[in-house]
Amino acid sequence: MEKRLFNFIGCLLIIFLLSGCWDIVNIEDRGLIIGMAIDFAEGQEAAENHLTVTTQFAVPPGLGNPAQSGGGGNPYMNLSASGNSIDLITQKIANQTNKIPFFEHLKVIAISEEVASTPGLMADVLDIFIRNRDTDRGIDVIISKDKAKDILEIEPENEKLPTLYLFELLEKNLKETNKLKNTKLGDIHDYLLTKRSFVLTELASKEKLLEETDGAIYGSVSEKVIGKLELNEMFGLNLVTEEDARGPIEVEIEGGITTFSIREAKSIVNVQAKNQENPKINVQIKLEGELQETFGGLVLNDIESNLKLEKKVAAKTEEIVEKTIKKAQQEFEADIFGFLDELNKSDYKTWKKMKDDWEKGEKYFVNSEITVNVIAEVRAHGVIDKSNKK
């Protein structure tokens, strides 16, 4: 009897093990969503609906085989629907296709400037992605200068999928020029929870390509996009906040323009706030790089000329960073540099007293005295051409 019972239980276990994944969905039946754009509804849709969401589905047959010259048909499909919540809208989009929407390959979310400039709305439209435990925290979030859906409709010549072109632009351009702010969904979640201001990259569609336009400042007090940073100011922001900021710095010297290319950059921020009425913040930046090119009479053949270039680069960098800080502090009253976080690390007790009045109330950030010091070192200057030098 016991043997029969044992065999019966064993058979049941085998049945469960052989059943496999009962809820599996074949890859051919999934709608792979790689990009999403969020705009305000327009026209007749606007009468009953608040938002319009456009999703970009990858169509694998259209991508072709790597061994072949191309595939058949369009490699992507854009579908739009309108509604008052992202969840309801995505259900409407699902009804337009015979595929089951699959968001785990989502790479970029584009939000129109109009939506992001409405108090509280940007946090609301991102809420569903933040709450979903299956959503990748590394999704890039950007602001679109015009309609966000236009970004998903560009036609780059070197990439079949507009979203992948955008994704590569954000991931690679940041490392090379440092004029973009690669802000991830997980970063935004952290900023919203801790009520910190931050910056997102703003892009605009231009025929077949995209161009970076500004940095959009999201203010924690007003809970919306409150202003913009120019590209040069974005560079200044990254020099303060990024671990390994890179990019060119142009200076005028010896009657011509010389380009210094940053290879390594390090910033140290020190916040002293014992006197809460007048906090003192010091930003130290050390740059190491090389002479990339020169138009003029500069020749780095001695210590004096080398020091002259280093001083020029340091002064120009200080000018860029100070301009960025002044704009954020005086015009927008937004600590986009994370100075309050540095105070938290170095002096928790003081931070606890000041955190609720850093950007509002007493506005300690606005009243802070901020100084910038830059040291630049030229590590290499290439081959010197002295044929036209006297």
C-alpha positions in Angstrom: 0.0 0.0 0.0 2.8 2.4 0.9 4.6 1.5 -2.3 1.5 2.4 -4.4 1.1 5.7 -2.5 4.7 6.5 -3.1 4.4 5.7 -6.8 1.3 7.8 -7.1 3.0 10.8 -5.5 6.0 10.3 -7.8 3.7 10.3 -10.9 2.1 13.6 -9.7 5.5 15.2 -9.3 6.6 14.0 -12.8 3.4 15.5 -14.3 4.1 18.9 -12.7 7.8 18.8 -13.8 6.9 17.9 -17.4 4.2 20.5 -17.7 6.9 23.2 -18.1 6.1 26.9 -18.0 2.3 26.8 -18.2 2.1 30.6 -18.8 4.8 30.8 -21.4 4.3 33.2 -24.4 6.2 32.4 -27.6 8.5 35.2 -28.8 6.6 35.3 -32.1 3.5 36.3 -30.2 5.1 39.1 -28.2 4.9 42.7 -29.3 8.4 44.0 -28.4 8.0 47.6 -27.3 11.4 49.4 -27.5 10.3 53.1 -27.4 7.5 55.2 -26.0 6.4 58.8 -26.4 4.0 60.7 -24.2 2.1 63.9 -25.4 -1.0 65.8 -24.6 -4.0 64.7 -26.7 -5.0 67.0 -29.6 -8.1 67.6 -31.7 -11.2 65.4 -31.1 -9.2 63.2 -28.8 -8.5 66.1 -26.4 -12.2 66.5 -25.7 -12.4 63.2 -23.8 -8.8 62.2 -23.2 -5.9 63.8 -21.5 -2.8 62.1 -23.0 -1.7 60.4 -26.2 0.9 57.6 -26.0 2.8 56.4 -29.0 4.6 53.0 -28.7 7.3 51.7 -31.1 7.2 48.0 -31.7 10.2 46.2 -33.2 9.1 43.9 -36.1 11.8 41.2 -36.3 11.0 40.0 -39.9 11.7 43.5 -41.1 15.1 43.6 -39.5 16.4 40.8 -41.8 19.1 38.2 -41.2 22.6 39.5 -40.4 23.9 37.3 -43.3 21.4 39.0 -45.7 21.3 42.5 -47.1 18.0 43.3 -45.5 14.6 42.1 -44.4 11.1 42.4 -45.8 8.8 45.2 -44.7 9.1 47.9 -42.1 11.4 46.9 -39.2 9.2 48.8 -36.7 5.6 49.8 -36.2 4.3 52.9 -34.3 0.9 52.7 -32.7 -0.9 55.5 -30.8 -3.9 55.8 -28.5 -5.3 58.3 -26.1 -6.8 58.2 -22.6 -6.5 59.5 -19.1 -4.0 56.9 -17.7 -1.0 55.2 -19.1 -2.4 51.7 -18.2 -5.7 52.3 -20.0 -3.9 53.7 -23.1 -1.5 50.7 -23.3 -4.6 48.4 -23.2 -6.1 50.4 -26.1 -2.8 50.0 -28.0 -2.8 46.2 -27.3 -6.2 46.0 -29.0 -4.7 47.5 -32.2 -2.3 44.6 -32.7 -2.3 40.8 -32.7 0.8 40.8 -30.5 0.9 40.9 -26.7 2.7 44.1 -25.6 6.0 43.3 -23.9 7.7 46.2 -22.1 10.8 44.4 -20.8 12.8 45.6 -23.9 11.7 49.2 -23.5 14.8 51.4 -23.9 13.7 55.0 -24.2 10.7 57.1 -22.9 10.3 60.5 -24.5 8.1 63.1 -22.8 7.0 66.3 -24.5 8.1 69.5 -23.0 4.5 70.5 -22.7 3.7 67.5 -20.5 6.8 67.8 -18.4 6.1 71.5 -17.8 2.7 70.7 -16.1 3.1 70.5 -12.3 3.1 67.0 -11.1 2.3 65.4 -14.4 5.8 64.0 -15.3 5.9 62.1 -12.1 2.4 60.8 -12.7 3.1 59.4 -16.2 6.3 57.7 -15.0 4.5 56.2 -12.0 3.4 53.0 -13.8 7.0 52.3 -15.0 8.5 52.9 -11.5 5.9 50.7 -9.8 6.3 47.8 -12.2 8.9 45.4 -10.8 9.6 44.0 -14.3 10.5 47.4 -15.7 14.2 48.0 -16.3 15.6 50.7 -14.1 18.1 51.6 -16.9 15.5 53.0 -19.3 16.6 56.4 -20.7 14.1 59.3 -20.1 14.3 62.4 -22.3 12.4 65.5 -22.9 11.2 66.3 -26.5 11.3 70.0 -27.5 8.2 69.5 -29.7 5.9 66.5 -30.0 7.4 63.4 -28.4 5.9 61.1 -31.1 8.0 62.9 -33.7 11.2 61.5 -32.2 9.9 58.0 -32.8 9.2 58.8 -36.5 12.7 60.0 -37.6 14.4 58.0 -40.3 18.1 57.7 -39.6 20.1 56.3 -42.6 22.5 54.2 -40.4 19.9 52.5 -38.2 16.7 50.7 -39.0 15.0 51.4 -35.7 14.6 55.0 -34.6 14.6 54.1 -30.9 17.9 52.2 -31.2 19.4 55.2 -33.0 18.2 57.4 -30.1 19.5 54.9 -27.5 23.0 54.8 -29.1 23.1 58.6 -29.3 22.4 58.9 -25.6 24.8 56.1 -24.5 27.7 57.1 -26.7 27.4 60.8 -27.2 27.5 61.3 -23.4 30.9 59.7 -23.1 32.4 61.6 -26.0 31.1 65.1 -25.6 29.5 65.3 -22.2 26.9 67.7 -23.4 24.0 65.3 -22.8 22.7 64.2 -19.4 22.0 60.5 -19.5 19.2 60.3 -16.9 17.8 56.8 -16.2 14.4 55.9 -14.9 15.9 54.6 -11.7 17.7 57.9 -11.1 14.4 59.8 -11.6 12.7 57.5 -9.0 15.5 58.4 -6.5 15.2 62.1 -7.3 11.4 62.1 -6.8 11.6 60.2 -3.6 14.2 62.5 -2.1 12.6 65.6 -3.6 15.7 66.8 -5.5 15.9 68.9 -8.6 17.6 67.3 -11.6 18.3 67.7 -15.3 17.2 65.7 -18.4 18.4 65.9 -21.9 16.1 67.7 -24.3 16.1 66.7 -28.0 14.4 67.8 -31.1 13.7 65.9 -34.3 15.2 67.4 -37.4 14.3 65.6 -40.7 16.0 62.3 -40.5 18.1 62.9 -37.4 17.9 64.2 -33.9 19.8 67.2 -32.4 20.5 68.0 -28.8 19.0 71.4 -27.9 19.1 72.0 -24.2 19.1 70.5 -20.7 15.6 70.6 -19.1 15.7 71.5 -15.4 13.1 69.7 -13.3 12.4 71.7 -10.1 11.6 69.7 -7.0 9.5 72.5 -5.5 7.2 73.1 -8.5 7.4 69.5 -9.6 7.8 70.4 -13.3 10.4 71.5 -15.8 11.1 75.1 -14.9 13.9 76.1 -17.3 16.8 75.1 -19.5 20.5 74.9 -19.7 22.4 75.6 -22.9 24.7 72.9 -24.2 27.8 74.6 -22.8 26.1 74.9 -19.4 25.3 71.2 -19.6 29.0 70.6 -20.0 29.6 72.7 -16.9 27.1 70.6 -15.0 28.7 67.4 -16.0 32.1 68.7 -14.9 30.8 69.1 -11.4 28.6 65.9 -11.2 30.2 63.3 -13.4 33.0 61.0 -12.3 34.7 60.9 -15.7 33.6 64.0 -17.7 35.2 64.3 -21.1 35.0 66.8 -24.0 36.8 69.6 -25.7 37.6 73.1 -24.3 38.5 75.9 -26.7 40.7 78.7 -25.6 42.1 81.8 -27.4 45.9 81.9 -27.1 48.7 83.3 -29.2 46.3 84.9 -31.7 44.4 81.7 -32.5 42.1 79.0 -31.1 43.5 76.0 -29.3 41.5 73.0 -28.4 42.2 71.1 -25.1 40.7 67.6 -25.0 39.8 66.3 -21.5 41.0 62.7 -20.9 40.4 62.6 -17.2 38.4 64.8 -14.9 37.7 64.7 -11.2 35.6 67.0 -9.0 35.6 67.3 -5.2 32.7 69.2 -3.5 33.1 70.5 0.0 30.1 71.9 1.8 30.5 73.8 5.1 27.1 74.8 6.7 27.8 75.4 10.4 26.6 78.9 9.6 23.2 78.0 8.2 22.5 81.5 7.0 25.5 81.5 4.8 26.6 78.0 3.7 30.0 77.8 1.9 30.4 75.4 -1.0 33.8 74.8 -2.7 34.0 72.9 -6.0 37.5 71.7 -7.0 38.0 70.3 -10.5 41.1 68.7 -11.8 41.5 68.1 -15.5 44.1 66.1 -17.4 44.2 66.1 -21.1 46.1 66.9 -24.3 46.4 69.6 -26.9 44.1 68.4 -29.7 44.7 71.1 -32.3 45.8 74.7 -32.6 45.1 77.6 -35.0 47.8 80.1 -34.4 51.3 80.5 -33.0 51.1 78.2 -29.9 54.0 75.7 -29.7 54.4 73.7 -26.5 58.1 73.4 -26.6 58.9 74.7 -23.1 57.5 74.9 -19.6 56.3 78.5 -19.9 54.1 77.9 -22.9 52.7 74.7 -21.3 51.8 76.7 -18.1 50.2 79.4 -20.2 47.9 76.9 -21.9 47.0 75.2 -18.5 46.1 78.6 -17.0 43.9 79.5 -20.0 42.1 76.1 -19.9 41.6 76.4 -16.1 40.2 79.9 -16.4 37.8 79.0 -19.3 36.6 75.9 -17.3 35.9 78.0 -14.2 34.0 80.5 -16.4 31.8 77.7 -17.8 31.1 76.1 -14.4 30.5 79.4 -12.6 28.0 80.4 -15.3 26.1 77.2 -14.9 26.0 77.4 -11.1 24.9 81.1 -11.2 22.0 80.2 -13.5 20.8 77.3 -11.4 21.2 79.2 -8.1 19.9 82.7 -8.9 17.6 82.2 -11.9 16.0 78.8 -11.1 16.8 78.3 -7.4 17.4 74.6 -8.1 20.3 72.5 -6.7 20.9 70.4 -9.8 24.5 69.6 -8.6 23.6 67.5 -5.6 25.3 69.8 -3.1 22.7 68.9 -0.4 23.7 65.2 -0.8 27.3 66.2 -0.1 26.2 67.9 3.1 24.4 64.8 4.1 27.6 62.7 3.7 29.8 65.1 5.6 27.5 66.6 8.3 24.3 64.6 8.8 23.1 66.6 11.8 23.3 69.9 9.9 21.8 68.3 6.8 18.8 67.2 8.8 18.2 70.7 10.0 18.5 72.3 6.6 17.1 69.7 4.1 13.5 70.9 4.2 14.6 74.6 3.6 17.4 74.0 1.0 15.4 75.1 -2.1 12.3 76.5 -0.4 11.4 78.3 2.8 14.7 79.7 4.0 16.3 78.9 0.7 19.7 78.0 2.0 21.0 77.0 -1.4 20.2 80.4 -2.9 22.1 82.1 -0.1 25.1 79.8 -0.3 28.5 81.2 -1.2 29.9 79.0 -4.0 33.5 79.1 -5.2 35.1 77.1 -8.1 38.7 76.2 -8.4 40.1 74.4 -11.5 43.5 72.8 -12.1 44.4 71.8 -15.6 47.4 69.6 -16.7 48.5 69.1 -20.3 49.7 65.5 -20.5 50.5 65.3 -24.3 50.6 67.8 -27.2 51.3 65.5 -30.2 53.7 66.2 -33.0 54.8 69.8 -33.3 54.8 71.5 -36.7 57.2 74.4 -36.6 57.4 75.0 -40.4 55.5 78.2 -40.2 56.8 79.4 -36.8 59.5 81.9 -36.4 
